Amino acid sequence: MIKRRFIVLFSLLAVFTVYLMFCVAALMIKGAPPLSPKQTAARPDRGSIFDRNGRVLAIQIRFADIGVWKPDIDDLDLLCNELSGILGMSSNDLRATIEAANKDHVPLKKRVDNAEARQISALFEEKKIKGIKIDPIVGRVYPERNLASQVIGFVGDKNEGIELAFNKELDGVDDENKGSSVILTIDTYVQHVLEEISRRAMEENGAEAVMFVAMNPRTGDILGSASIPDFDPNNFPVSSAVSRMNRPAIWAFEPGSTFKVFSIAALLDSGAISENSLFLCNGGYTLISGSPITCLANHSRVTPREIIINSCNVGAAFASDNISNSAFYNKLCDFGFGSRTGAGIRGESAGIFAHYANWSDRSRQTIAFGQEISVSAYQILQAASVIANDGILVPPRLVSKIVSADGRTVKEWKNGENRRVIKAETAKLMRSYMADTSSRGAMGWRASIQDISVGVKTGTSQIIDPATKKYSDTDFIASCLALLPAENPDLVLYLAIIKPKGVIYGARIAAPAIREAAEELIDYLDIVGRNPLVSHPPAVNIPTGRLPALQSSVPDFTGLSKRVLLPLLLRDDVTVEIRGDGWVRRQSPPAGTSVTAGMKIVLELE
């Protein structure tokens, strides 16, 4: 009897299971049922990304995709007439689109902002119009567009940048799906200055790419990290892998003569040479193998100071003869070369620095002037902190803290411990050498600034030709490293122009760009006590309104905040450029202008 009951029960379950499978199959064939206009997304909000001053660099915004579910429509004319005014589409076009569709679900407009979606929902509920389909979605918006795009990255099928490195925190994996916000060390103004100068340097020199980074050596905070070409993360699917490359973090290259700052410091600090040591530069140094090391000039007898000022390769090679391979290798490793800095980006390069057991008869000499070692721009910043901080290495960082959804500081981000690398006396000596290099007539004089001492070292390095595996005759990297003020640095700048055409020397094309950036930043960062002059409007009207619909004519955006304006950045039919912070004070074109496909709208905020 019991067995019979089980058979009956299992038979009923089997029939019910078949029925469920039939229903699911029918729904899959027919399409998904419409969502109620009142339904909202159940997905958690991803945390935002801010710069050091609280400017939004990435933010999650709720949108809705608007469509219709044809089987539920009972009055197509009414539906089209009511929907046309909200969506900015003619009633006839809507009807034609719906009638021509061979599917039950007909999409009409994507990424409608929440205010517009609520308006549609309320209207159709009030008038009891059936057939509307509102699909809530969540979109990631990058209001500063290309600014620091490789650092920030994007959210997609495969995240990149900070969006990848701090994905767990941003998604709230450890905080009940309440996404935390990431506060970067980047300063958007510094970043803007570096990017603009980099673009000009790339264009003027016909270069393949430009890297420009800035750091506060006291804290290790990376204030700017420019890599040109760049991309707009709001539209990352159309970007190239090259434009998304965060070169300062992931690209390893031979630094050339800028590296002499660290090699000479290593030699001095180890006692291998002294400040008064003399080395003969007669234009060449012949290795055991017979291959020569050459200089552009015959510098005669040079001291360590003159090796830096004149960028003497031969002098650096002779100086390196006074130290063992192991001691030289270990000292340069102490500067951080051969290891990742851990600044906060996934995929950061450790560079290429072979163990001394694998060096050739020329390795020590060529490493002394920046060949046979590959570094990243972040490693240069880290090593420069040693010179700036009287011998103390301060690891660079891109993130300052993680803030929870309710405003609590979850974690103060610290990238490793500070540690002593060289004696304070050695660091001060190197800063004086670099300050002399920016004096009139020295290699780096084009980076000098009136009334402020600048410690400089320029470089011009060769690039290996992948076809021949030898140094290219045409491809070079022009670079410049600067500390300012030289006596007590508050800022480190490093610029590298990759594959310039025409003039290739760092002293000629990289040093002037360093000077231009320094001139822009010394007042802004209040370096050596100089304060910027900032003018503010006498009054700002803070709005309480919401984003007006952008349909057949341009609305008046005056008084709206940047946060309210963010959905405009995702429009496909027009290009919207938001400049500044605060609230809209000016717009172009003016309100009332007819909207045309592809037009550009500029909104200036104060």
N, C-alpha and C positions, 0 to 999 in steps of 0.2 A: 504493500500500500504506500509506504513512505517512498519507495523507489519510483512508483508511478507518479507521485506528487512532484518529485524532483524532475521527472521527464517532462511533465506538463509545464512546470515553472521555467525550465530551461528553454522549452519550445516557445513560450510566450516572450521570454527575453530575446531569443533569436529573432522572432518576428519584429519585436520593437526595435532591435538594433538595425535590422534591414530597413525598417521604416525611416529611422533617423538618417541612415546613409543616403536613402533616396531623397529626403528633404535637403540634406547638405548638397547633394549633387545638383538638385534642381536650383538651389540658390546660386551655386557656382556658375551654372549655365546662364541663369537669368541676370546675375550681377548682385552686388551688395545692396541691401535695403537702405533707404534714405535715413539719414540721421535727423532727429528732431531739431528744429532751429534752436531749441533751448539747450541742446547738449553742448558740453564743453570738454576740452581735452583733459584726460586724466594723467597726462605725462608730467613728471616733475620739471620744474624750471632748472635749467643749467645755470650755474653761477656766471657772473660777469668777469671781465678782465679790465682792470683799470691801470692807468699810468700812476706814477708816484704822487701826483697832485690830484687824483680822483677823476681824471678825464676818462670817459668810457671808451674803451678800445674794442670790446666785444660784449654783446648783450643778447639775451634771449627775448624774443618778442612773439606774442601770440597773434596769429593770423587766421584766416579761414578761406577755404576754397569754395566758391559758390557754383552751384549747378542745379539741375532739375532732375527729378525722377518721373519719367514720362507716364508710367502707369497710374500715378496718383493725380495727374493734372486733370481738373474738371472744367477749368475756364482758361484756355491758353491766352486769349486776348487780354483778359484782366491781368494775368500773371506778367505778360510781356510789357503791358503799359505801366504797371507799378514798378517793375524791376528796371526798366530802361532809365528812369531818372536817377536811380541810385548808382547803377553801374556805368552810367555815361555811354550807353549803347542805345541805338534806335530800336523802337519796338518792332519794326519790320525785320531788322537784322537778327534780333533775338528769335523771332518766330521762325525765320528761315533756317537759322542754326539748329533750333530744336527739331523742326520738321524733317530736316535733311539727315539728322543723325539716325544711324541704323542700330543704335543701342539704347537701352532704357535710361541709362545714366548719361546725361549730357553736361560736360563741364562748360562753364561760361566765363568765369574769371578767377584767376589764382591769386593767392596772397593778398586778399582784401584785409585791411586793418580791422581790428576788433570793433572799433566804433561803428564802422560801416556795416559789419556783420550783425551787430546788435540792432542797428537801424532796420536792416532787412528782416530780422527775426521778429521784432516788435510789430512792424507794419503787416507782415503776412499773418501773424497771429491775430492781430486786431481785425483784419478784413477776412480772416478765415480762408486765405488763398492756399490751395493745396499744391503739392508737387515741388516745393523749393527744397533744396538739399544744401545744408551748411556743414562742411567738414572742417572742424577745428584742426589747425596745424601749429607747430612751433617752428619759428625760423631764427637763425643766427644772423645777426646784423653787425657789421664792422663799420661804425660811423666815420672813422678816419680813413676809410678806403685803403690806399696803398701804404699808408704810414706804418712803418715797422711790421710790414705784412709777413716777412719770413720769420720774425720772432714770434708773433702772435699765432701764425698758422691759420688753420680753419677746421671746421667740423664737416666731415663728409664720409664717404665710404671708408676712407682711411685718414684719420686726423693727422695734422702736422703741427710743429711748433709747440708753443705753450699749451695749446688746446690738446695736444697729445701727451706732453710730459706731465701735465697736471689733470689729466682726464678724470681720474678717480675723485679728486677733490672737487672739480667743477661739477661732476655728475652727482656728488653727494653719496657715494658708495658707502662711506663710513659714517654717514650722518642721516640715516633714514630717508635717503633719496632727496635730501634738501641740499641742493648744490651750493658750495661755498664759492666765494669770489677770490680771485688771485690779483694781488697788488704787485705790479712790476716796479722795478727800479728805473725804468725808462721815463724820461721827461719828454713829452711830446714836442715842446719847443726845440729842445736840443736835437731831437730826432729829425724834426723838420729842417733845421739848419744843415745838418749833416747830409740829408738826402738831397736837398737843393744844390749844395756845392758839389756833391758826387755826380749828380746829373750833368751839371755844367762841365765838370772835369772829364766825364765820359764823352760828351759831345765834342768838346774842344780838342780833345786828344785822339778822337777816333778809337777809343779804347773798347775792349770787349766787355769789361766790367770794372766796377769800382767798389771798394770796401772802405768804410769810414766808421771808426768806433771811438767812443768817449767814455771815460771812467773817472769816478772820484777815487783816488788811490787810498784815501783814509778809510773808506768804508767798503771798497770793492764794488760799489754800485755802478753798474753799466748804465750810463745816462742816455746813450744813443748807440744804435747798432744798425748802420745803413748798409744795404747791399743792393746795388743797382746793376742790372735791371731788376724790377720788382713786379708785383702783381696786385690785383684787387681781390681780396678773399671773399667779397660778396659775389664774385663771379669766377671762382677758382676753376670750374671745369674747362674754361677756355684758356687758362694760363699754361705756360710751358714749364717743364721741369727745371730749366735754366733760371727762369724768373722766380721760381719758388725756392731756389737754393739759398740757404742761409750761409753764405760764404764765410763770414767772420768766425763761425763756430765749426763748420764741417769741412772747410777746404784747407788742405795742407800745402804749403809752398815754401820754397827756399827764400829766406828773408833778405839775403844780401847784406850790405854794409850796416844796416840798422842793428844787426846782431852783434856788431863789434862792441856796443855798449855793454853787453852781458859777458862776452868772452874776455874783454879787457878787465872788467870788474872781477871776474873769476880768477884771472891771473894775478891781479893785484892783491886780492883778499887772501889767496893761498900763500902769498909770499914768494911766488915764482918770479915775479918782477917787482920793481919798486917804482915810485913816482919819477925817479931820476934815471931809470934805466934808459940806455941808448941802443937803437937798432938801426942798422944801415939799410937804407932803401936806395938802391942804384937802378931801380926800375924793374928788377926781377929777382926771383927766388927759385933756385933749381932744386927739385926734389931728388931723392935717391934714385927714383925711377927714371930721372932725366926730364920729366915734364916740368914746364915752368909755371910759376905764379907771377903775374905781372901787375904793374900799377900804371895808371894813366900818365903819371909824371914821376920824375926822379926826385924824391923828397930828401935825399941825402940822409943825415942822421936825424932820427925822430925819437921823441919820448912817447910814453903812453898818451899824454895829452895831445900831442901832434898826430898820433895815429888816428885819434877820434876826429880832430879838427880837419885834417887833410884826407880822412877816409883812406888810409894807406893800407892796402892789402899785404904788401911785402913786409911792412913793419909788424902787422898783426901775425903773419906767418912766423917771422923770426922770434917774436915774443912767445909764441906757443911752444917753441923748442925748449923752453925752460920748465915745462911741467910734464908729468907723465900722462899717458893716455887715460889711465884709471882715475887719477885725481881730477883731470880736466872734465872727464865724463860725469863724475859724481857731483862736481860743483855745478855744472850746467843742469843736471837733473834736479838739484836743489832749487833752481830757479823755476822749475815746473815743466821744463821741456821733456818731451817723451811721455807725458801723462795728460789726461783730460783735466780741464779746470773744474768741471762740474758746475758750470755757471747756471744750468737749468734747462738746457736743450737736449733732447734725445738725439743720438747719432753724432754727438760732438767728436771731433777728431783728436786723437792723441798725438798727431804729428808723426814724423818718421825720424827716429834718432837711434841708430844702430848701437848695440852694446860695443864697448871699446875692444872686446875680444875679436870683433869682426871688422875692425878698422884696417884700412890699407896704409901704405907708407905716407899717403898725403892727407889722410882724414883729419888729423889734428890741426894741420895748417889751414886746410880749406874751411873747416868748421869755424876756425877763429875769425874768418871774415864772412860767414853766413852762407857757405855752400855745404853740400853733403849733410844737411840737416833740414827737415821740413817742419814748419810750425803753423799754428793757426793764429789769426788775429787776436783771439781771446788769450792765447798763451803769451803773446807780446804784451798785452795789457797787464797780465798777471806778473810777468817778469819786471815790467816797468814799475810796478808798485814797490818792488824791492828797492829800486833806486830812489823812488820818491819818499819812502817811509824810513829812511835811514837804516836800510838793511832788512826790514821786516816785510815778508810776503803777506799780502792780503788777498785771499782768493776772490775772483770776480763773481758777481751774482746778478741774475736778471729778475729775481723774485724777492720781494722784501717780506711779505707775509700772506697768510691765508686767513680770510675772514668768513665766518659762518653766515648762513642766511639770516640769522637774527642779530648780526652785527658784532659777534664776539670774535676776538682774535684767536683763531685756532692754533696758529703756529707762526712764530717769528722765524723767517727763513734765514738760515745761516749756512754758508757754503764752506765748511771746514774751519780749521783753526788758523789764526795768524801764527807765523813762525819766523825765526831769524834765519837769514840765508848768508848775509855778509855783515861785516862790521859797519857801524855807523860812519866811521871815518872813510871807508871805501866808497860808500854810497854818496857822501857829500863830495868826495873828490870827483866821482863820475858826473855829478850834477854840474860841477864847475867846468868840467871838460865840455859838456853839452851846451852850457851857457856860452862858452867861447866859440862854439861851432856856429852860433847864430849871430856872431859879431860881424861887422862889415868886412867883406873880403874872404870870410870863411865859407865852407861848403853850404852851410844852412842859413846864410844871411837873409834869404828871401822869406824865411818864416819869422823874422824878427818883428816885434811890435814896439812902438814908441812908448816909453815910460814903464814898460814891464819886461822883466828878464824872462827869456824863453830858453829852456834847454832843448836842444835839437839834435837829431841824427837822421841823415837821409840815407837812402840806399837805392841801388839799381841792380836787380838780380836777374839772372838768366832763367829760362824755362826749358825743361827737357822736351825735345821734340819726340812725340810718341812713335813716329815712324822710324827715326834713325837711332833713338835711344841716346842721343847726344844733345848738348845744349844747342838750342835754336839760334840761328844767326839773325832772326828778325823779331822774336818774341821775348819781351822783358816785363818786369814788374818794377814800377817806379814807386818808391815809398818814402814816408817821413814819419818819425816818431817825435813827439813834443811833450815836455813837462812844463807847466806854468803855474805860478812863477817858479823860476828855476831854483831859488833858494829854499822854498818851502812849498812844494807843488800841491795844488788843490785839484788839478785837472790833468789827465793824460789823454792825448789825442794820437790816433794812429790812422794813417791813410795809405791805401795801396791802390795804384792805378794799374790794371791788368791789361797787358798787350797794347800799350799806346802806340800810335803811329806818328812818325816824324821824330820829335824830340822825345827821348826815352828816359832821361836822367831824373831821379827823384829830387835832386837839388833844384832842378829847373821847373818841373811841372807839379810835384807833390808839395813842396815847401810853400809856394804861394797859396795853395788851397788850405793848408794848415793855418797860415796867417789869417786868411779870410774867416775861417771858422772861429779862431781865437778872438778876433775882433768882435764877432757877433756875441760870443758867449761870456766874455770876461765880466761885462756889466750885468748880464742876466743872472749869472751864477754868483755875483757879488764877490768876485775874486779880487784879492788885495784891497778890499774895502770900498771898491767903487760901486755905487748904487745906481741901478737903472732908473731912468726917468719914465714914469708911467702916467699917462693921462686917462682919466675915467670920465664918462659922461655924467652930468650932474644928477640924472635920475634915470631909473630903469623901471618900466612898467611890467610887473610880473603877471602873466596871463593866467586865467583860470579856464580858458576854452580848450577845445579839442581840435584835432586836425580836420580842416575843411576838405570837402571832396574835390579832387582834381579831375575835372571832367572835360567839358568843351572849352572852358576858359580857365585861366590861371586865377586862383583865389588870392585873397589877401592873407599872407602868412605873418604879418607884422605882430610881434609880441609873443609868438609861440616859442617854446623851449626846444632844445635839441632833442630831448627824449621824445617829445610829441612828434617831431619831424622824422624820426628814424625810419618809419615804414616807407617813406618816399624813396629811400635808397634802393628799394627792391623793385621799383617800377621798371617794367621792360619797355614801355612805350616812350618814356622821356628819361633824360639824365638830370639828376638833381645833385648839385654840389653845395655842401654845407661848410661855410668858412667861419672859424672862430668858435667862441663859447658864449653861453648866456642865452639871450633871446633875440629873435629876428628884429633887426633895425632897418635893414634895406633888402630889397629883392629885385632881381632882374630876370625876365621882363616884369613889368608892373602888373598889378592885379587887373583882370579884365582882358588880358591878351589872349587871343585864340590859341588853343593847344594844338600843336602839330606833331606828328610822329617824329621822334628823334630829337625834339627840341631840348635845349639845355636851360635849366632854371638854377640860378645862383642865389643862395640865401646867406646873407652876412649877419652874423650874430655878435652881440656885444653884451 
